[in-house]
Amino acid sequence: MKLEAKGATQSSAAKIKSKTYTYSNSHKLFQRALKVIPCGIPGHFSPAPFVPPTMYPFYADRAKGSRFWDVDGNEFIDYMCAYGPMVLGYNNPKIEAAASQQRQKGDCMTAPGKVMVELAEMLTSTIAGADWAFFAKNGGDTTNLAIMIARAATGRKKIVMIKGGYHGVAPWMQGYGHYGVIEEDIANIIGIEWNNVQQFEEAIAANPDGIAGFIATPYHHPTFADSEFPATGYWQRIRELCTKHGIVLIIDDVRCGFRLDMRGSGAYFGFKPDLACYCKAIANGYPISALVGIDALRTVAAKVFYTGSYWYQAVPMAAALATLKELKRINGPVLMNKIGKKLFDGMVKICGQYGYDLKVTGAYSMPYVRITNDPSNMLHQEWCAECTARGAYFTSHHNWFVSAAHTEKDIQKTWNIVDDVCKLLKKKYGEKY
Amino acid sequence: MSYDFIKSRLHLYAVLQNIEDLVQYDEEAKKLIKDWNVVIKFSVKGSGNVYLIFENGKCTVTDSSEKKPDIVLFFTSPAHLNKMFDGKANPIPLKGITKLGFLTKEFPKLTERLEYYLKPDDQKLKDSRFVTINTVMTLNTALFALKELLLFDPIGKHIAKKIKGSMVMMNVDKGPAVYIEQKNNGFQVHKGYHEQPLAVLQFKSMKIANDFLNGKMDAFSAIASGAVATKGHIEWLDAVSPVLDRIALYLA
């Protein structure tokens, strides 16, 4: 079936077809939650950044493929993919079978399973330049470990990171002024602008033999802002400077990992990091993360004591092994970018027919998407909320995610919703935007 | 900047401006200043100056005045001013000695009304009129204090660097509004609505605003439940939230 985004030319005369969802069960549950959980839903799943939250579901009931259903029975095409982990579709039979098989044998045991070695072999044979792998649970576990290894390896304190970059929630990863973060937590963090090699050079000059590591995402994907790819030669110059000055080069590939390139995002952008952090797409939703590194850092990595009660769980490792195999088989990153390109090209066209400029930045597999017509973002927020309340789950503040499970049917339905909502907003605001 | 300096800035520029609203909303205060035609200058060495201009039954609070003050109340240091707000010191009247009667009898009646509205308790909060006035004052105090903290508080200064070009409006639905905008390397606060705000924090009712601003409701719960609505550049609201929470460190 060949799909084409027609939007307004096809249906401008037609009435708005889609109905909006209601969320009474979600809201009731949230009121219960407020009594027993700080702010009901803490962290990045908090509804607070949704505008307005009342147009979003708060709780999921079940999920399958590219879709999830909330506790009110509303069905959503999921463009957040659990904020990244879902990469092959929820409840993917192959991944579930591998996880189930391992579960029957054992999960959290007194010793690691054989699968840990198999998974490390898989990662080192898949990711360019990876000579070893270390497993944890969350992306932040691995970025923190990477910093510890960099400091242990160099005997230095300072870490250079990109302003607006996100590497997790440990105090050093958050900004001064965030609740619970004290000045000393960030005393050894140097923030520089993305794509600014000169600032890195200045940081090195200002801290001779003081910088242990440079950490950044493969491309800049902050919240509340467009994504930015590296400028030509950026990573190569950063690599040169790190090598010249004995600085450990760390990429936080937690979000981009296996959504750009199976060989890792370093290979995608043509440079070799010393340490690379993975999570999200690695196990299709099972809790596991991995730090991979070069041989020169193997001994130091062995010396840093870093562990957790559930870090040796065998089931997530089996799921990760199956996920990586499947992603390789289908060439997941290429497929997701292909799906994303088709989806977003169509959406841009539909929005354009209503005079709305939909800007898509970053990789098609995980782009930051926004309507630029209104400098306050309120139009964009309303557009996202209206689309969500019709079944296409869009957030307005964070990059979206596309999975290999998103289908042509999903794309067409999403286009229809986008068309309906553009029509609604045009009717409401006329030529204001 | 010292704690006393920042506290004095909040007293001067965030607390005293409430007199503008006090004489507008409180009948007793309105009656009191009806015939006042006087300019009072608060001059704090090492902190700043504020003029209270009373004329035509209104009060304007400003940091500069074309009119010469009739009365100058001098404070030898930021700590001196802070002690006065705690009721433990008196200003030094440099000008207006002849108006001592006004200073010792009339003016304190006004400041007593201000204190009454700025210190809510459970009993007072049963009165909807009190809630309205207290909310208006708390809302305004929050943003005027925010400006000072973004300029001088260590965390505020750090946050200020991250919100270049920002504009945040806080309002009660169909009620009072106040907004702060970053302009020309500084911040300006304005009472009232902005026609095209870039970021909005809107309270559903006076009661909700009062609870929220007095720390009885956490922001995430309030927003998620719809009691408080945010829209626009909510990253700026997120950024200034910890700074707003620091007001209590100085004015509690």
Chai-1 contact restraints between the chains, C-beta under 6 A:
chainA,res_idxA,chainB,res_idxB,connection_type,confidence,min_distance_angstrom,max_distance_angstrom,comment,restraint_id
A,L34,B,S221,contact,1.0,0.0,6.0,A-B,restraint_1
A,C39,B,D218,contact,1.0,0.0,6.0,A-B,restraint_2
A,C39,B,F220,contact,1.0,0.0,6.0,A-B,restraint_3
A,C39,B,S221,contact,1.0,0.0,6.0,A-B,restraint_4
A,G40,B,S221,contact,1.0,0.0,6.0,A-B,restraint_5
A,G40,B,A224,contact,1.0,0.0,6.0,A-B,restraint_6
A,S46,B,F220,contact,1.0,0.0,6.0,A-B,restraint_7
A,P47,B,A224,contact,1.0,0.0,6.0,A-B,restraint_8
A,A48,B,F220,contact,1.0,0.0,6.0,A-B,restraint_9
A,A48,B,I223,contact,1.0,0.0,6.0,A-B,restraint_10
A,A48,B,A224,contact,1.0,0.0,6.0,A-B,restraint_11
A,V51,B,K231,contact,1.0,0.0,6.0,A-B,restraint_12
A,P52,B,A229,contact,1.0,0.0,6.0,A-B,restraint_13
A,P53,B,A224,contact,1.0,0.0,6.0,A-B,restraint_14
A,T54,B,G226,contact,1.0,0.0,6.0,A-B,restraint_15
A,Y176,B,H158,contact,1.0,0.0,6.0,A-B,restraint_16
A,G177,B,I155,contact,1.0,0.0,6.0,A-B,restraint_17
A,G177,B,H158,contact,1.0,0.0,6.0,A-B,restraint_18
A,G177,B,I159,contact,1.0,0.0,6.0,A-B,restraint_19
A,G177,B,P242,contact,1.0,0.0,6.0,A-B,restraint_20
A,Y179,B,P242,contact,1.0,0.0,6.0,A-B,restraint_21
A,F224,B,E235,contact,1.0,0.0,6.0,A-B,restraint_22
A,S376,B,L198,contact,1.0,0.0,6.0,A-B,restraint_23
A,S376,B,G232,contact,1.0,0.0,6.0,A-B,restraint_24
A,N377,B,G232,contact,1.0,0.0,6.0,A-B,restraint_25
A,M378,B,K231,contact,1.0,0.0,6.0,A-B,restraint_26
A,M378,B,G232,contact,1.0,0.0,6.0,A-B,restraint_27
A,Q381,B,K231,contact,1.0,0.0,6.0,A-B,restraint_28
